[in-house]
């Protein structure tokens, strides 16, 4: 189960993106996260996904 806290969530997902070398799309699928809802949540909390470096970053 993933944490509700956005900062913890971003940290864990970034670690998985880096260490497991997978795409965000695959990571969302594995964790049963809706892509639209996920990106909306990132935006609401001043985060964005940088596809070039495969990392979630703060604005």
C-alpha positions as CSV (number, residue, x, y, z in Angstrom):
1,X,0.0,0.0,0.0
2,X,1.3,3.4,-0.9
3,X,1.2,6.3,1.6
4,X,-1.4,9.1,1.4
5,X,1.1,11.8,2.2
6,X,2.1,13.3,-1.1
7,X,5.7,13.9,-0.2
8,X,6.2,10.3,1.0
9,X,4.4,9.1,-2.1
10,X,6.6,11.1,-4.4
11,X,9.7,9.9,-2.6
12,X,8.7,6.2,-2.9
13,X,7.7,6.5,-6.5
14,X,10.9,8.3,-7.5
15,X,12.9,5.6,-5.8
16,X,11.0,2.9,-7.7
17,X,11.4,4.8,-11.0
18,X,15.1,5.1,-10.4
19,X,15.9,1.7,-8.8
20,X,13.6,-0.5,-10.8
21,X,14.1,1.4,-14.1
22,X,10.5,1.4,-15.1
23,X,8.2,3.8,-16.7
24,X,5.7,5.9,-14.7
25,X,2.9,4.3,-16.7
26,X,4.0,0.8,-15.6
27,X,4.5,1.9,-12.0
28,X,1.0,3.4,-11.9
29,X,-0.5,0.2,-13.4
30,X,1.4,-2.0,-10.9
31,X,0.1,0.1,-8.0
32,X,-3.5,0.3,-9.4
33,X,-3.3,4.1,-9.6
34,X,-5.5,6.0,-12.1
35,X,-3.2,8.1,-14.3
36,X,-5.6,11.0,-14.6
37,X,-6.2,11.1,-10.8
38,X,-2.5,10.8,-10.1
39,X,-1.5,13.7,-12.4
40,X,-4.3,15.8,-10.9
41,X,-3.0,15.1,-7.4
42,X,0.6,16.0,-8.5
43,X,-0.6,19.2,-10.0
44,X,-2.7,20.1,-6.9
45,X,0.4,19.7,-4.7
46,X,2.8,21.5,-7.0
47,X,4.5,18.5,-8.4
48,X,5.0,17.4,-12.0
49,X,6.5,14.4,-13.9
50,X,9.6,15.1,-15.9
51,X,9.6,12.4,-18.6
52,X,13.1,13.2,-19.8
53,X,14.7,12.2,-16.5
54,X,11.9,9.9,-15.4
55,X,11.4,11.7,-12.1
56,X,8.6,13.5,-10.2
57,X,9.7,16.9,-9.2
58,X,8.4,19.9,-7.3
59,X,7.6,23.1,-9.2
